[in-house]
Amino acid sequence: MDRQTVELTALAFQTLVTALLALVYYGLWRRRGRPYDGSWAVAWTMYVLRLGFISAYIHTRHEFWLFLHQLATGGTALLLLYAALQFSRSLRWREAYLWFIGFIVAESWVLVFGLHNFMLGGLSSSLLLSAVTLWTGVVFWRYRRRQPSGGATLLAWTFTLWGLHHLDYPLLRPLGTGVLFGVFADVLFIAATAVGALFLVVASDRRVLESRSAQLEQLTRLLLTAQEDERRRIARELHDEAGQVLTAVKIDLDLKGLREQGELVGRALGQVRDLSNLLRPTALDDLGLLPALRAMMEDFGMRTRIHTEFESHGELPSLTPDQKVAVYRVVQEALTNVARHAGASRVAVRIAHDDGSIDLRIHDNGRGPEGRVTPNLGLLGMQERVTALGGRIEVGRDTAGGFRIDVRIPAVVPA
C-alpha cells in the first residue's frame, strides 16, 4: 500500500469520526432545540467537507479542491467560535457577520488562484484556524470562570491545545507530510471536544432542572400558604356568620317551644362547627400543635370507634406556622385514610424532637395496601407539604403488620 493510499485511509477514518460527532449534535438539536447545538452540528459537518476536499486535492492535485478546502477551513473555524459564543453568551446572528464569510472567500481565492502558492496558502489557513481555535478556547476559559465545571475545563484545554496543534501544519505537513500524525491528533481532539461538550450539556440541563425544581418548590409553598389562608377565611366565615345565624335561629325556636325544629338546627350548627374546625382548627392557633393533635385524636376515636394512642417525647422546639400546619395536616390526612381504607381497630401517632428534626410516625393495624404502595391524592398532598419544608416522608407496610407513615422535618426551615 503506497503512502498516498495510507494518508487517504487515515483521512477517511477521521471523516467518519467527525461525521458521527456531527450526527450527535444534530440529534441534540432536534431533541432540545438549542441554537448552539445546531451551530455545532453545522460546524462539524463543515469539518467533514473540509476533510473530503483535502482528500480530493491529495488524490487529484487540482487547485479547485484546495480552494474549497480553504473555504471549509475558515467556515469551520468561524462556526466553532460562533457556537461557543452562542453557548456562553447567547450570541445571536447578525447580518454584519456576512463580512467574515466574504473575507474568507476572497482570501481563499487570492491564495489559491492568485498566488498559486501552496505553502503560503497552508500557512495562512493554519494561522486562521489556529487563531480562531485559540479564541474558542479563551471563550471556554471565561465561561469556566463563570460556571465552573469539568466539561468547560476539558473544552478550554482541548481548544487551546488544538489551536497550538494547528500551527504544525506548515511545519510538518507541507504537501501532505505528516498526515498520519495530524489525523491521530485531530481525532483525539475531536473526541475530547465531544466528551467536553456533552458534559457541558448535562451540566446545563442539571442546572435548569435544579432551577425549575426550586421554582416548583417555591410555588408549592405559595399554594399551600394560599390554601391555608383560604381555609382560615372560610372557617372564620362559617363560625362568625353561619354559626351566629344558626345559633340565633335555634334560640328563637327554643323560645317558641319548637323543640324538634330547634334540635334540627342544633345538629346543623354542630356540623357547621365541625366543618369550621376541620378547615382550620382553633386549637392549633389558640393552644399549639400538641394540644391540637391530642384533640384531633380524641375526636377521631369518638367518631370512628377506632382506638387511638398519642405519644409525644420531649419538648418540641419553637416551630414556624408552616411546620405546625404541615404536621397537623399530615396526621389529619393519615387518620382520614385509616378511617376510609385501612379497616383498622387501632391507630397510634408518635411525635418527637430528635437531632434537630421533628420525627413523626403514624401506624395502624389495618390490612394496608397489597404490593407496592401507589401514591394517591392524599399521600401526594402529604409529600408536597413535607418536601416543601425540606423534609422526607416514607410510607409502606410495617414489619409488625399494618401500615405506617414516617415523616422527618427539619426544625429549621431551609433558606
ZAGULUM-208566 format. One record per residue (C-alpha): residue in one letter; x, y, z; residue number from 1. Coordinates in Angstrom, 2 decimals. Layout:
A;X;Y;Z;NUM
...
***
This chain:
M;0.00;0.00;0.00;1
D;1.56;3.33;-1.08;2
R;1.84;6.42;1.09;3
Q;-0.98;8.29;-0.60;4
T;-3.39;5.41;-0.01;5
V;-2.41;5.28;3.69;6
E;-2.96;9.01;4.08;7
L;-6.32;8.89;2.31;8
T;-7.39;5.96;4.50;9
A;-6.42;7.90;7.63;10
L;-8.36;10.94;6.43;11
A;-11.36;8.72;5.70;12
F;-11.27;7.42;9.27;13
Q;-11.10;10.97;10.62;14
T;-14.00;11.92;8.35;15
L;-16.10;9.05;9.74;16
V;-15.39;10.07;13.37;17
T;-16.25;13.70;12.63;18
A;-19.44;12.73;10.79;19
L;-20.60;10.72;13.81;20
L;-19.94;13.75;16.01;21
A;-21.99;15.93;13.66;22
L;-24.86;13.43;13.87;23
V;-24.71;13.51;17.68;24
Y;-25.09;17.29;17.71;25
Y;-27.80;17.15;15.08;26
G;-29.70;14.73;17.32;27
L;-29.22;17.06;20.31;28
W;-30.51;19.97;18.26;29
R;-33.59;18.02;17.16;30
R;-34.26;16.89;20.74;31
R;-33.56;20.13;22.62;32
G;-33.92;22.86;20.00;33
R;-30.93;24.80;21.36;34
P;-29.36;27.08;18.68;35
Y;-25.76;26.29;19.69;36
D;-26.36;22.55;19.19;37
G;-27.44;23.31;15.62;38
S;-24.38;25.52;15.08;39
W;-22.06;22.81;16.37;40
A;-23.76;20.29;14.06;41
V;-23.20;22.58;11.06;42
A;-19.60;23.28;12.15;43
W;-18.71;19.60;12.34;44
T;-20.48;18.96;9.03;45
M;-18.31;21.68;7.51;46
Y;-15.28;19.97;9.04;47
V;-16.31;16.73;7.30;48
L;-16.44;18.61;3.99;49
R;-13.03;20.11;4.72;50
L;-11.55;16.63;5.14;51
G;-13.22;15.49;1.94;52
F;-11.83;18.43;-0.01;53
I;-8.25;17.91;1.18;54
S;-8.54;14.21;0.37;55
A;-9.69;15.10;-3.13;56
Y;-6.75;17.51;-3.50;57
I;-4.21;14.90;-2.36;58
H;-5.66;12.48;-4.90;59
T;-6.01;14.85;-7.89;60
R;-3.78;17.88;-7.12;61
H;-6.48;20.12;-8.67;62
E;-6.44;23.62;-7.21;63
F;-10.24;23.76;-7.14;64
W;-10.30;21.24;-4.28;65
L;-7.65;23.26;-2.45;66
F;-9.84;26.35;-2.83;67
L;-12.82;24.51;-1.36;68
H;-10.59;23.22;1.45;69
Q;-9.55;26.80;2.27;70
L;-13.20;27.87;2.34;71
A;-14.24;24.93;4.53;72
T;-11.32;25.56;6.91;73
G;-12.31;29.16;7.51;74
G;-16.00;28.27;7.71;75
T;-15.36;25.52;10.26;76
A;-13.27;27.81;12.45;77
L;-15.86;30.59;12.44;78
L;-18.75;28.21;13.09;79
L;-17.00;26.61;16.07;80
L;-16.32;30.04;17.52;81
Y;-19.88;31.19;16.83;82
A;-21.30;28.07;18.54;83
A;-19.07;28.66;21.58;84
L;-20.25;32.30;21.82;85
Q;-23.86;31.18;21.41;86
F;-23.44;28.76;24.29;87
S;-21.57;31.09;26.65;88
R;-23.16;34.47;25.79;89
S;-26.36;33.61;23.90;90
L;-24.95;35.39;20.84;91
R;-27.43;35.95;18.02;92
W;-26.82;36.05;14.29;93
R;-26.26;39.46;12.71;94
E;-26.01;40.38;9.06;95
A;-22.65;42.04;9.78;96
Y;-21.16;38.56;10.19;97
L;-21.51;38.08;6.42;98
W;-18.37;40.22;6.07;99
F;-16.35;37.40;7.66;100
I;-17.68;34.98;5.06;101
G;-16.79;37.40;2.28;102
F;-13.28;37.79;3.68;103
I;-12.73;34.03;3.76;104
V;-13.93;33.62;0.16;105
A;-11.72;36.45;-1.08;106
E;-8.66;35.27;0.83;107
S;-9.06;31.68;-0.38;108
W;-9.43;32.83;-3.98;109
V;-6.33;35.04;-3.88;110
L;-4.17;32.42;-2.18;111
V;-5.13;29.53;-4.46;112
F;-5.84;31.10;-7.86;113
G;-3.96;34.37;-7.48;114
L;-0.67;33.47;-5.87;115
H;-0.65;29.74;-6.68;116
N;1.44;29.25;-3.54;117
F;0.57;26.12;-1.60;118
M;2.95;26.93;1.26;119
L;1.56;30.44;1.69;120
G;-1.98;29.12;1.48;121
G;-1.29;26.43;4.03;122
L;0.39;28.92;6.34;123
S;-2.48;31.44;6.19;124
S;-5.05;28.67;6.61;125
S;-3.18;27.29;9.62;126
L;-2.81;30.72;11.22;127
L;-6.51;31.49;10.72;128
L;-7.61;28.10;12.05;129
S;-5.20;28.33;14.97;130
A;-6.26;31.88;15.90;131
V;-9.97;31.14;15.86;132
T;-9.49;27.82;17.71;133
L;-7.44;29.58;20.40;134
W;-10.14;32.25;20.60;135
T;-12.70;29.50;21.13;136
G;-10.51;28.17;23.94;137
V;-10.50;31.65;25.53;138
V;-14.31;31.70;25.33;139
F;-14.49;28.47;27.31;140
W;-11.86;29.62;29.81;141
R;-14.03;32.68;30.51;142
Y;-17.14;30.54;30.68;143
R;-15.37;28.25;33.16;144
R;-14.75;31.21;35.48;145
R;-18.48;32.00;35.47;146
Q;-19.75;28.40;35.53;147
P;-17.02;26.05;36.84;148
S;-17.45;22.53;35.51;149
G;-15.41;19.62;34.24;150
G;-16.88;19.98;30.76;151
A;-15.85;23.65;30.48;152
T;-12.34;22.82;31.71;153
L;-11.96;19.98;29.21;154
L;-13.18;22.13;26.31;155
A;-10.97;25.06;27.29;156
W;-7.84;22.89;27.35;157
T;-8.86;20.98;24.22;158
F;-9.37;24.08;22.06;159
T;-6.23;25.72;23.45;160
L;-4.03;22.71;22.64;161
W;-5.84;22.15;19.34;162
G;-5.17;25.75;18.36;163
L;-1.46;25.29;19.05;164
H;-1.51;22.00;17.17;165
H;-2.83;23.72;14.04;166
L;0.46;25.62;13.84;167
D;2.31;22.42;12.90;168
Y;0.53;22.29;9.51;169
P;3.10;24.40;7.64;170
L;5.99;22.84;9.58;171
L;5.25;19.11;9.48;172
R;2.80;18.66;6.63;173
P;3.84;20.53;3.54;174
L;2.25;18.78;0.59;175
G;0.83;16.00;2.77;176
T;3.83;15.28;5.02;177
G;2.84;14.10;8.49;178
V;-0.82;13.43;7.64;179
L;-0.96;10.36;9.88;180
F;0.30;12.33;12.87;181
G;-2.17;15.11;12.18;182
V;-5.09;12.72;11.80;183
F;-4.24;10.94;15.04;184
A;-4.01;14.23;16.96;185
D;-7.18;15.65;15.38;186
V;-9.17;12.52;16.23;187
L;-8.09;12.83;19.87;188
F;-9.07;16.50;19.95;189
I;-12.41;15.76;18.29;190
A;-13.15;13.02;20.82;191
A;-12.19;15.32;23.71;192
T;-14.39;18.07;22.26;193
A;-17.34;15.67;22.02;194
V;-16.93;14.48;25.61;195
G;-16.48;18.00;26.97;196
A;-19.48;19.37;25.07;197
L;-21.70;16.50;26.24;198
F;-20.56;17.13;29.84;199
L;-21.50;20.77;29.39;200
V;-24.92;19.80;28.03;201
V;-25.55;17.53;31.02;202
A;-24.38;20.21;33.47;203
S;-26.54;22.83;31.78;204
D;-29.60;20.57;31.86;205
R;-28.91;19.77;35.52;206
R;-28.78;23.47;36.39;207
V;-32.03;24.07;34.52;208
L;-33.65;21.14;36.33;209
E;-32.42;22.40;39.70;210
S;-33.74;25.87;38.92;211
R;-37.12;24.53;37.89;212
S;-37.25;22.28;40.96;213
A;-36.55;25.29;43.18;214
Q;-39.26;27.26;41.40;215
L;-41.68;24.36;41.78;216
E;-40.91;24.07;45.50;217
Q;-41.46;27.80;45.92;218
L;-44.73;27.59;44.01;219
T;-45.81;24.64;46.17;220
R;-45.12;26.62;49.34;221
L;-47.08;29.58;47.99;222
L;-50.00;27.36;47.01;223
L;-50.06;25.64;50.40;224
T;-49.92;29.01;52.15;225
A;-52.74;30.33;49.97;226
Q;-54.73;27.16;50.66;227
E;-54.36;27.55;54.42;228
D;-55.26;31.25;54.22;229
E;-58.39;30.39;52.25;230
R;-59.32;27.64;54.71;231
R;-58.85;30.06;57.59;232
R;-61.07;32.65;55.88;233
I;-63.83;30.11;55.10;234
A;-63.66;28.68;58.64;235
R;-63.98;32.19;60.10;236
E;-66.94;32.98;57.84;237
L;-68.67;29.73;58.81;238
H;-68.06;30.31;62.50;239
D;-68.85;34.01;62.62;240
E;-71.60;34.31;60.03;241
A;-73.36;30.96;59.52;242
G;-72.72;29.87;63.11;243
Q;-74.19;33.04;64.61;244
V;-77.24;32.93;62.34;245
L;-77.97;29.29;63.20;246
T;-77.45;30.00;66.89;247
A;-79.96;32.87;66.74;248
V;-82.46;30.67;64.88;249
K;-82.07;27.88;67.47;250
I;-82.63;30.27;70.36;251
D;-85.72;31.69;68.68;252
L;-87.15;28.22;68.02;253
D;-86.46;27.13;71.63;254
L;-88.23;30.23;72.98;255
K;-91.24;29.47;70.81;256
G;-91.36;25.88;72.06;257
L;-90.49;24.34;68.71;258
R;-88.16;21.80;70.27;259
E;-87.93;19.36;67.32;260
Q;-87.08;22.11;64.85;261
G;-84.59;23.54;67.36;262
E;-82.81;20.17;67.58;263
L;-82.51;20.01;63.77;264
V;-80.98;23.48;63.72;265
G;-78.70;22.43;66.58;266
R;-77.42;19.47;64.59;267
A;-76.83;21.75;61.60;268
L;-74.99;24.17;63.88;269
G;-72.81;21.31;65.15;270
Q;-71.99;20.29;61.58;271
V;-71.04;23.83;60.71;272
R;-68.74;23.99;63.73;273
D;-67.19;20.62;62.85;274
L;-66.61;21.78;59.28;275
S;-65.10;25.03;60.50;276
N;-62.77;23.14;62.82;277
L;-61.83;20.74;60.03;278
L;-60.91;23.61;57.74;279
R;-58.85;25.42;60.38;280
P;-58.72;24.01;63.93;281
T;-58.96;26.74;66.53;282
A;-56.90;24.61;68.92;283
L;-53.91;24.82;66.58;284
D;-53.96;28.61;66.65;285
D;-55.00;29.03;70.30;286
L;-53.30;26.17;72.16;287
G;-50.47;24.93;69.92;288
L;-49.55;21.81;67.97;289
L;-49.56;19.09;70.66;290
P;-52.94;20.00;72.22;291
A;-54.43;20.28;68.72;292
L;-53.14;16.79;67.84;293
R;-54.49;15.30;71.06;294
A;-57.88;16.91;70.45;295
M;-57.96;15.61;66.89;296
M;-57.06;12.08;68.03;297
E;-59.77;12.09;70.70;298
D;-62.38;13.37;68.27;299
F;-61.30;10.79;65.67;300
G;-61.65;7.98;68.21;301
M;-65.13;9.08;69.27;302
R;-66.35;9.43;65.70;303
T;-64.93;6.20;64.27;304
R;-64.75;3.92;67.35;305
I;-61.11;3.25;66.48;306
H;-58.78;3.07;69.47;307
T;-56.24;5.88;69.32;308
E;-52.87;6.33;71.02;309
F;-50.88;9.58;71.04;310
E;-47.32;9.91;72.30;311
S;-45.06;12.95;72.43;312
H;-41.48;12.52;73.60;313
G;-39.66;15.53;74.93;314
E;-40.37;19.20;74.37;315
L;-40.83;20.31;70.79;316
P;-38.78;23.31;69.66;317
S;-40.40;26.54;68.59;318
L;-41.92;25.72;65.21;319
T;-42.99;28.03;62.43;320
P;-46.69;28.23;61.48;321
D;-45.94;26.33;58.25;322
Q;-44.29;23.49;60.18;323
K;-47.18;23.24;62.64;324
V;-49.74;23.20;59.86;325
A;-47.75;20.59;57.87;326
V;-47.55;18.18;60.84;327
Y;-51.21;18.70;61.68;328
R;-52.37;18.15;58.08;329
V;-50.23;15.03;57.66;330
V;-51.80;13.46;60.77;331
Q;-55.25;14.60;59.68;332
E;-54.90;13.07;56.20;333
A;-53.40;9.86;57.63;334
L;-56.34;9.43;60.02;335
T;-58.76;10.04;57.15;336
N;-57.06;7.27;55.16;337
V;-57.23;4.94;58.17;338
A;-60.97;5.51;58.54;339
R;-61.67;5.09;54.82;340
H;-59.35;2.31;53.68;341
A;-57.40;0.55;56.45;342
G;-60.08;-1.45;58.24;343
A;-58.04;-0.91;61.40;344
S;-59.08;-1.15;65.06;345
R;-56.12;0.82;66.40;346
V;-54.01;3.75;65.25;347
A;-51.02;5.28;67.03;348
V;-49.30;8.63;66.49;349
R;-45.86;9.35;67.91;350
I;-44.05;12.68;67.62;351
A;-40.61;13.54;68.95;352
H;-37.78;16.04;68.59;353
D;-34.55;14.30;67.67;354
D;-31.25;15.67;66.37;355
G;-32.66;18.97;65.14;356
S;-35.65;17.41;63.38;357
I;-39.28;16.60;64.08;358
D;-39.92;12.86;63.78;359
L;-43.50;11.76;63.23;360
R;-44.76;8.17;62.93;361
I;-48.35;7.12;62.25;362
H;-49.04;3.39;62.50;363
D;-52.24;1.35;62.30;364
N;-53.04;-2.36;62.50;365
G;-55.15;-2.43;59.37;366
R;-54.76;-4.53;56.28;367
G;-52.65;-1.97;54.41;368
P;-52.06;-1.97;50.64;369
E;-51.11;-5.12;48.77;370
G;-47.75;-4.97;46.97;371
R;-46.17;-1.67;46.04;372
V;-47.73;1.45;47.57;373
T;-49.27;3.64;44.86;374
P;-49.44;7.30;45.96;375
N;-52.99;8.65;46.00;376
L;-54.06;12.26;46.19;377
G;-53.84;12.28;49.99;378
L;-50.32;10.85;50.07;379
L;-49.20;13.26;47.36;380
G;-50.56;16.13;49.41;381
M;-48.58;14.94;52.43;382
Q;-45.44;14.63;50.34;383
E;-45.84;18.15;48.94;384
R;-46.18;19.64;52.42;385
V;-43.22;17.73;53.83;386
T;-40.82;18.27;50.92;387
A;-41.71;21.97;50.78;388
L;-40.17;22.21;54.26;389
G;-37.06;20.24;53.28;390
G;-38.27;17.03;54.90;391
R;-38.86;13.49;53.74;392
I;-41.70;11.02;54.04;393
E;-41.73;7.20;53.84;394
V;-44.82;5.03;53.59;395
G;-45.30;1.28;53.49;396
R;-46.30;-1.87;55.31;397
D;-44.85;-2.29;58.77;398
T;-42.89;-5.42;59.70;399
A;-45.29;-5.96;62.61;400
G;-48.30;-5.66;60.31;401
G;-50.46;-2.77;59.28;402
F;-49.44;0.44;57.55;403
R;-47.01;3.12;58.65;404
I;-46.09;6.66;57.66;405
D;-42.73;8.09;58.79;406
V;-42.08;11.81;58.45;407
R;-38.93;13.78;59.27;408
I;-38.99;17.57;59.05;409
P;-36.03;19.84;59.89;410
A;-36.77;22.06;62.89;411
V;-35.32;24.98;60.91;412
V;-36.87;25.84;57.56;413
P;-34.23;25.72;54.78;414
A;-33.42;29.05;53.14;415
***
